[in-house]
Amino acid sequence: MIDPQVLLLGMAALGAFASVIAVYLAIFEKNLVKAVVFSAIQSTIYAFLYYVFMAPDIVLVYVPVAVGLYPAIILTLIRKTEREEKI
């Protein structure tokens, strides 16, 4: 039988690794809309980790701001500029 703490920490480790991958993809993506989507994925993973570690008050604030409001504002700004990053 697997200890629940070991399972919880394993899920946290997988979530942290997935978050690092999402941040890497967001940083090196040339299409700005895709970069915002990767950033929202990273924020969703963090919200899930906060929930797993029993911090529901943080989740209730983090989800609307980091997953909903922030990407909406950034996408509105991208719409007013160019969609692709130029180096």
N, CA, C and O atoms as a MOPAC input file, in Angstrom:
PM7 MOZYME 1SCF
protein

 N      0.83600 1    -1.18400 1     0.00000 1
 C      0.00000 1     0.00000 1     0.00000 1
 C      0.87900 1     1.24600 1     0.00000 1
 O      1.85500 1     1.33600 1     0.74500 1
 N      0.52000 1     2.19100 1    -0.83900 1
 C      1.29100 1     3.42600 1    -0.93600 1
 C      0.83000 1     4.39400 1     0.14200 1
 O     -0.36500 1     4.59900 1     0.35300 1
 N      1.79400 1     4.97400 1     0.80500 1
 C      1.50900 1     5.95500 1     1.83900 1
 C      0.90800 1     7.21300 1     1.18800 1
 O      1.42900 1     7.66800 1     0.17000 1
 N     -0.16100 1     7.78400 1     1.73800 1
 C     -0.77600 1     8.97900 1     1.13100 1
 C      0.17200 1    10.16800 1     1.03800 1
 O      0.08300 1    10.95900 1     0.09900 1
 N      1.07200 1    10.30000 1     1.99800 1
 C      2.02800 1    11.40700 1     1.93100 1
 C      2.98000 1    11.24500 1     0.75300 1
 O      3.31400 1    12.22200 1     0.08100 1
 N      3.41400 1    10.01900 1     0.50200 1
 C      4.30400 1     9.76300 1    -0.63000 1
 C      3.57100 1    10.05000 1    -1.94200 1
 O      4.14300 1    10.62400 1    -2.86800 1
 N      2.31100 1     9.64900 1    -2.01000 1
 C      1.50900 1     9.92500 1    -3.20200 1
 C      1.32500 1    11.42400 1    -3.40800 1
 O      1.41800 1    11.91600 1    -4.53300 1
 N      1.06300 1    12.14700 1    -2.32300 1
 C      0.88900 1    13.59500 1    -2.39500 1
 C      2.16100 1    14.28600 1    -2.86500 1
 O      2.11600 1    15.17000 1    -3.72100 1
 N      3.28700 1    13.88100 1    -2.30400 1
 C      4.55500 1    14.48600 1    -2.71300 1
 C      4.92700 1    14.10400 1    -4.14800 1
 O      5.52100 1    14.90700 1    -4.86700 1
 N      4.58500 1    12.89900 1    -4.56200 1
 C      4.82400 1    12.50800 1    -5.95000 1
 C      3.99800 1    13.33900 1    -6.91800 1
 O      4.49500 1    13.75300 1    -7.96600 1
 N      2.73500 1    13.58600 1    -6.57100 1
 C      1.89000 1    14.43900 1    -7.41000 1
 C      2.44000 1    15.86300 1    -7.45500 1
 O      2.42400 1    16.50700 1    -8.50400 1
 N      2.92600 1    16.34900 1    -6.31500 1
 C      3.50500 1    17.69000 1    -6.26900 1
 C      4.75700 1    17.77100 1    -7.13400 1
 O      4.97400 1    18.76300 1    -7.82900 1
 N      5.57400 1    16.73100 1    -7.09100 1
 C      6.79400 1    16.71700 1    -7.90300 1
 C      6.46300 1    16.69900 1    -9.39500 1
 O      7.08900 1    17.40800 1   -10.18300 1
 N      5.47700 1    15.88800 1    -9.77800 1
 C      5.06100 1    15.86700 1   -11.18600 1
 C      4.47500 1    17.21100 1   -11.60800 1
 O      4.74000 1    17.68300 1   -12.71400 1
 N      3.69200 1    17.82100 1   -10.74800 1
 C      3.13100 1    19.12800 1   -11.05300 1
 C      4.21000 1    20.19000 1   -11.18900 1
 O      4.14900 1    21.03300 1   -12.08400 1
 N      5.19700 1    20.15100 1   -10.30100 1
 C      6.29400 1    21.11400 1   -10.38300 1
 C      7.09200 1    20.92900 1   -11.67000 1
 O      7.48800 1    21.90600 1   -12.30500 1
 N      7.32500 1    19.68500 1   -12.05200 1
 C      8.05700 1    19.41700 1   -13.29500 1
 C      7.26100 1    19.88900 1   -14.51200 1
 O      7.81900 1    20.48700 1   -15.43200 1
 N      5.94800 1    19.61700 1   -14.51000 1
 C      5.09600 1    20.08500 1   -15.61600 1
 C      5.06400 1    21.60300 1   -15.67100 1
 O      5.00600 1    22.18700 1   -16.75300 1
 N      5.10200 1    22.24300 1   -14.51000 1
 C      5.11900 1    23.69800 1   -14.47200 1
 C      6.40600 1    24.26100 1   -15.07200 1
 O      6.37800 1    25.25700 1   -15.79500 1
 N      7.51600 1    23.62400 1   -14.77100 1
 C      8.79600 1    24.06100 1   -15.33600 1
 C      8.77400 1    23.92600 1   -16.85900 1
 O      9.27200 1    24.80100 1   -17.56800 1
 N      8.20600 1    22.85100 1   -17.35300 1
 C      8.10200 1    22.66200 1   -18.80400 1
 C      7.21800 1    23.74700 1   -19.42600 1
 O      7.55800 1    24.29600 1   -20.47500 1
 N      6.09400 1    24.05600 1   -18.79000 1
 C      5.19600 1    25.08900 1   -19.31400 1
 C      5.87500 1    26.45800 1   -19.32200 1
 O      5.70000 1    27.22800 1   -20.26700 1
 N      6.64000 1    26.76600 1   -18.28900 1
 C      7.36200 1    28.04600 1   -18.24600 1
 C      8.41700 1    28.09400 1   -19.34400 1
 O      8.56700 1    29.11600 1   -20.01300 1
 N      9.14400 1    27.00900 1   -19.53300 1
 C     10.15300 1    26.95200 1   -20.60200 1
 C      9.50400 1    27.19400 1   -21.96400 1
 O     10.01500 1    27.97000 1   -22.77200 1
 N      8.37600 1    26.52700 1   -22.21400 1
 C      7.69100 1    26.70200 1   -23.49000 1
 C      7.16400 1    28.12800 1   -23.64800 1
 O      7.18300 1    28.67700 1   -24.75000 1
 N      6.70000 1    28.72300 1   -22.56700 1
 C      6.19400 1    30.10000 1   -22.63000 1
 C      7.31400 1    31.08800 1   -22.93700 1
 O      7.10800 1    32.05500 1   -23.67000 1
 N      8.48200 1    30.85100 1   -22.38700 1
 C      9.59400 1    31.78300 1   -22.59400 1
 C     10.11700 1    31.72300 1   -24.02700 1
 O     10.43000 1    32.76100 1   -24.60800 1
 N     10.21600 1    30.53200 1   -24.60300 1
 C     10.84000 1    30.39300 1   -25.90300 1
 C      9.85200 1    30.34700 1   -27.06700 1
 O     10.26500 1    30.13500 1   -28.20700 1
 N      8.57900 1    30.53600 1   -26.81300 1
 C      7.56900 1    30.52700 1   -27.87400 1
 C      7.58000 1    31.87900 1   -28.60000 1
 O      7.56600 1    32.93100 1   -27.96000 1
 N      7.60400 1    31.84400 1   -29.92400 1
 C      7.59100 1    33.07100 1   -30.72300 1
 C      6.17700 1    33.63000 1   -30.88600 1
 O      5.99000 1    34.84300 1   -30.97400 1
 N      5.19100 1    32.74500 1   -30.92600 1
 C      3.79900 1    33.17500 1   -31.03000 1
 C      3.34100 1    33.60500 1   -29.63900 1
 O      3.31300 1    32.78900 1   -28.71700 1
 N      2.98200 1    34.87400 1   -29.48200 1
 C      2.67400 1    35.41700 1   -28.16900 1
 C      1.39000 1    34.83700 1   -27.58100 1
 O      1.27300 1    34.71600 1   -26.36100 1
 N      0.43200 1    34.47700 1   -28.42400 1
 C     -0.81100 1    33.89000 1   -27.92300 1
 C     -0.53200 1    32.51700 1   -27.30600 1
 O     -1.05900 1    32.18500 1   -26.24400 1
 N      0.30000 1    31.72900 1   -27.98000 1
 C      0.67300 1    30.42500 1   -27.42700 1
 C      1.44900 1    30.58700 1   -26.12000 1
 O      1.29400 1    29.78300 1   -25.20000 1
 N      2.28000 1    31.62300 1   -26.03700 1
 C      3.02900 1    31.87300 1   -24.80900 1
 C      2.08400 1    32.19200 1   -23.65200 1
 O      2.31800 1    31.76000 1   -22.52300 1
 N      1.02700 1    32.93800 1   -23.92400 1
 C      0.04100 1    33.24200 1   -22.88300 1
 C     -0.69300 1    31.97300 1   -22.46600 1
 O     -0.98800 1    31.79100 1   -21.28500 1
 N     -0.98800 1    31.09900 1   -23.41600 1
 C     -1.65800 1    29.83400 1   -23.09200 1
 C     -0.74900 1    28.96800 1   -22.21300 1
 O     -1.21700 1    28.36300 1   -21.24800 1
 N      0.53900 1    28.90400 1   -22.53800 1
 C      1.47200 1    28.13700 1   -21.70800 1
 C      1.57200 1    28.74100 1   -20.30400 1
 O      1.67900 1    28.01300 1   -19.31700 1
 N      1.53800 1    30.05700 1   -20.22200 1
 C      1.56000 1    30.71700 1   -18.92400 1
 C      0.30300 1    30.39200 1   -18.12200 1
 O      0.37500 1    30.19000 1   -16.91000 1
 N     -0.84400 1    30.34000 1   -18.79000 1
 C     -2.08300 1    29.97700 1   -18.10700 1
 C     -2.05200 1    28.51800 1   -17.64900 1
 O     -2.58400 1    28.18800 1   -16.58900 1
 N     -1.43500 1    27.65200 1   -18.44100 1
 C     -1.28600 1    26.25200 1   -18.03500 1
 C     -0.42500 1    26.16400 1   -16.77600 1
 O     -0.74800 1    25.42400 1   -15.84700 1
 N      0.65800 1    26.91200 1   -16.75200 1
 C      1.52300 1    26.93200 1   -15.57600 1
 C      0.75400 1    27.43600 1   -14.36100 1
 O      0.90600 1    26.88700 1   -13.27000 1
 N     -0.05500 1    28.45300 1   -14.52500 1
 C     -0.84500 1    28.98100 1   -13.41600 1
 C     -1.88100 1    27.97200 1   -12.94000 1
 O     -2.14700 1    27.87200 1   -11.74200 1
 N     -2.46400 1    27.22900 1   -13.86500 1
 C     -3.42800 1    26.20500 1   -13.49400 1
 C     -2.75800 1    25.09800 1   -12.67900 1
 O     -3.33500 1    24.59500 1   -11.71400 1
 N     -1.55600 1    24.72700 1   -13.06400 1
 C     -0.81400 1    23.70800 1   -12.31200 1
 C     -0.51700 1    24.21400 1   -10.90400 1
 O     -0.66000 1    23.46900 1    -9.93400 1
 N     -0.10600 1    25.47000 1   -10.78600 1
 C      0.14000 1    26.02700 1    -9.45400 1
 C     -1.12700 1    26.03800 1    -8.62200 1
 O     -1.08900 1    25.72100 1    -7.43300 1
 N     -2.25100 1    26.39900 1    -9.22900 1
 C     -3.51900 1    26.39500 1    -8.49700 1
 C     -3.85400 1    24.99000 1    -8.00200 1
 O     -4.31700 1    24.81500 1    -6.87500 1
 N     -3.62000 1    24.00000 1    -8.84800 1
 C     -3.84900 1    22.61300 1    -8.43100 1
 C     -2.93300 1    22.23700 1    -7.26600 1
 O     -3.37100 1    21.56600 1    -6.33100 1
 N     -1.67300 1    22.66000 1    -7.31100 1
 C     -0.75400 1    22.35700 1    -6.21700 1
 C     -1.18000 1    23.04700 1    -4.92900 1
 O     -1.07600 1    22.46100 1    -3.85200 1
 N     -1.65600 1    24.28000 1    -5.02500 1
 C     -2.17300 1    24.95800 1    -3.83600 1
 C     -3.35900 1    24.19900 1    -3.25800 1
 O     -3.49300 1    24.08000 1    -2.04000 1
 N     -4.20800 1    23.69200 1    -4.12500 1
 C     -5.36000 1    22.92300 1    -3.66400 1
 C     -4.91800 1    21.61900 1    -2.99100 1
 O     -5.45200 1    21.23800 1    -1.94900 1
 N     -3.94400 1    20.94300 1    -3.59600 1
 C     -3.45600 1    19.68800 1    -3.02700 1
 C     -2.83100 1    19.92100 1    -1.65400 1
 O     -2.97900 1    19.09800 1    -0.75100 1
 N     -2.13600 1    21.03700 1    -1.50100 1
 C     -1.50000 1    21.34200 1    -0.22100 1
 C     -2.43900 1    22.07300 1     0.74100 1
 O     -2.00000 1    22.69800 1     1.70600 1
 N     -3.72800 1    21.98100 1     0.45800 1
 C     -4.78800 1    22.45800 1     1.34100 1
 C     -4.68900 1    23.94500 1     1.65700 1
 O     -4.69200 1    24.34600 1     2.82100 1
 N     -4.60200 1    24.74400 1     0.62000 1
 C     -4.63100 1    26.19700 1     0.76300 1
 C     -5.77400 1    26.74200 1    -0.09200 1
 O     -5.53000 1    27.45000 1    -1.06900 1
 N     -7.02700 1    26.41800 1     0.26800 1
 C     -8.15400 1    26.80400 1    -0.58600 1
 C     -8.36100 1    28.30500 1    -0.67400 1
 O     -8.87700 1    28.79100 1    -1.68100 1
 N     -7.97600 1    29.05200 1     0.34700 1
 C     -8.12900 1    30.49700 1     0.28600 1
 C     -7.23300 1    31.11100 1    -0.78800 1
 O     -7.62300 1    32.06800 1    -1.45700 1
 N     -6.04200 1    30.56200 1    -0.94600 1
 C     -5.13700 1    31.04500 1    -1.99000 1
 C     -5.66800 1    30.65100 1    -3.36500 1
 O     -5.58400 1    31.43500 1    -4.31000 1
 N     -6.21400 1    29.44100 1    -3.48100 1
 C     -6.76400 1    28.97200 1    -4.75600 1
 C     -7.91500 1    29.86700 1    -5.20100 1
 O     -8.02800 1    30.18900 1    -6.38400 1
 N     -8.76500 1    30.26800 1    -4.26800 1
 C     -9.92900 1    31.09400 1    -4.60900 1
 C     -9.53700 1    32.45500 1    -5.16300 1
 O    -10.29600 1    33.05300 1    -5.92600 1
 N     -8.37300 1    32.94900 1    -4.79300 1
 C     -7.89000 1    34.21700 1    -5.33700 1
 C     -7.02300 1    33.98700 1    -6.56100 1
 O     -7.09100 1    34.75300 1    -7.52200 1
 N     -6.21200 1    32.94400 1    -6.53700 1
 C     -5.22600 1    32.70700 1    -7.59200 1
 C     -5.87600 1    32.31700 1    -8.91500 1
 O     -5.43700 1    32.76300 1    -9.97600 1
 N     -6.91400 1    31.49300 1    -8.86100 1
 C     -7.54200 1    31.01900 1   -10.10200 1
 C     -8.14800 1    32.16900 1   -10.90600 1
 O     -7.83400 1    32.29000 1   -12.09000 1
 N     -9.00000 1    33.01800 1   -10.32700 1
 C     -9.56900 1    34.08400 1   -11.15500 1
 C     -8.53300 1    35.07900 1   -11.67600 1
 O     -8.65900 1    35.58700 1   -12.79100 1
 N     -7.51800 1    35.35400 1   -10.87200 1
 C     -6.53400 1    36.35600 1   -11.27700 1
 C     -5.51900 1    35.76800 1   -12.25400 1
 O     -5.36200 1    36.28400 1   -13.36000 1
 N     -4.83300 1    34.70500 1   -11.86300 1
 C     -3.72200 1    34.17500 1   -12.65000 1
 C     -4.16500 1    33.34600 1   -13.84600 1
 O     -3.45300 1    33.27400 1   -14.84700 1
 N     -5.33200 1    32.72100 1   -13.75300 1
 C     -5.79100 1    31.88000 1   -14.85300 1
 C     -6.78500 1    32.62300 1   -15.74200 1
 O     -6.86500 1    32.33800 1   -16.93700 1
 N     -7.53700 1    33.55800 1   -15.19300 1
 C     -8.56200 1    34.23500 1   -15.97000 1
 C     -8.24900 1    35.67200 1   -16.34400 1
 O     -8.21000 1    36.01300 1   -17.52600 1
 N     -8.02500 1    36.51300 1   -15.35200 1
 C     -7.88700 1    37.94700 1   -15.60000 1
 C     -6.57800 1    38.30400 1   -16.30100 1
 O     -6.57800 1    39.03600 1   -17.29100 1
 N     -5.47200 1    37.78800 1   -15.78700 1
 C     -4.16200 1    38.11100 1   -16.36100 1
 C     -4.04000 1    37.70300 1   -17.84100 1
 O     -3.63300 1    38.52900 1   -18.65800 1
 N     -4.37900 1    36.45600 1   -18.21100 1
 C     -4.30400 1    36.12500 1   -19.64100 1
 C     -5.25900 1    36.94400 1   -20.49900 1
 O     -4.93600 1    37.26400 1   -21.64300 1
 N     -6.42900 1    37.28700 1   -19.96700 1
 C     -7.37300 1    38.09800 1   -20.74500 1
 C     -6.79000 1    39.47700 1   -21.04000 1
 O     -6.92700 1    39.98300 1   -22.15400 1
 N     -6.15100 1    40.07900 1   -20.06200 1
 C     -5.53800 1    41.39500 1   -20.27600 1
 C     -4.38400 1    41.30000 1   -21.25900 1
 O     -4.26100 1    42.13500 1   -22.15400 1
 N     -3.54300 1    40.29600 1   -21.10100 1
 C     -2.40200 1    40.13300 1   -22.00500 1
 C     -2.87000 1    39.85800 1   -23.43400 1
 O     -2.29700 1    40.39400 1   -24.38200 1
 N     -3.91000 1    39.02400 1   -23.60000 1
 C     -4.43100 1    38.76200 1   -24.94700 1
 C     -5.02300 1    40.02400 1   -25.57100 1
 O     -4.91100 1    40.22600 1   -26.78000 1
 N     -5.64800 1    40.86900 1   -24.76300 1
 C     -6.15500 1    42.14300 1   -25.27500 1
 C     -5.00100 1    43.02900 1   -25.74400 1
 O     -5.10300 1    43.68300 1   -26.78200 1
 N     -3.92700 1    43.05100 1   -24.99800 1
 C     -2.76200 1    43.83900 1   -25.41400 1
 C     -2.10700 1    43.26500 1   -26.66200 1
 O     -1.64700 1    44.01900 1   -27.51900 1
 N     -2.05700 1    41.94600 1   -26.77600 1
 C     -1.47300 1    41.32400 1   -27.96800 1
 C     -2.31200 1    41.64400 1   -29.19100 1
 O     -1.77300 1    41.83300 1   -30.28100 1
 N     -3.63000 1    41.70500 1   -29.02400 1
 C     -4.50600 1    42.02100 1   -30.14800 1
 C     -4.19900 1    43.41300 1   -30.70900 1
 O     -4.38500 1    43.66000 1   -31.90100 1
 N     -3.73200 1    44.31600 1   -29.85000 1
 C     -3.42300 1    45.67500 1   -30.29300 1
 C     -2.01400 1    45.80400 1   -30.87600 1
 O     -1.66400 1    46.84200 1   -31.43700 1
 N     -1.21600 1    44.75800 1   -30.74300 1
 C      0.13300 1    44.78100 1   -31.32000 1
 C      0.25500 1    43.62500 1   -32.31400 1
 O     -0.74400 1    43.16800 1   -32.86800 1
 N      1.47600 1    43.15800 1   -32.53400 1
 C      1.68300 1    42.04700 1   -33.45200 1
 C      1.65300 1    40.73500 1   -32.70000 1
 O      2.01000 1    40.66200 1   -31.52400 1
 N      1.22100 1    39.69800 1   -33.40200 1
 C      1.04100 1    38.38900 1   -32.77000 1
 C      2.34900 1    37.62400 1   -32.60600 1
 O      2.48000 1    36.81700 1   -31.68500 1
 N      3.29900 1    37.86100 1   -33.46800 1
 C      4.56700 1    37.15000 1   -33.43700 1
 C      5.65700 1    38.03900 1   -32.85000 1
 O      5.68600 1    39.24500 1   -33.09600 1
 N      6.53600 1    37.44400 1   -32.08400 1
 C      7.67000 1    38.16700 1   -31.52600 1
 C      8.76500 1    38.25200 1   -32.58500 1
 O      9.08000 1    37.26600 1   -33.25200 1
 N      9.33300 1    39.43000 1   -32.72700 1
 C     10.40300 1    39.62300 1   -33.71300 1
 C     11.69800 1    39.89700 1   -32.98200 1
 O     11.75200 1    40.69900 1   -32.04900 1
 N     12.72700 1    39.22500 1   -33.41900 1
 C     14.03600 1    39.39400 1   -32.77300 1
 C     14.94100 1    40.20600 1   -33.65100 1
 O     16.08900 1    40.46000 1   -33.28700 1

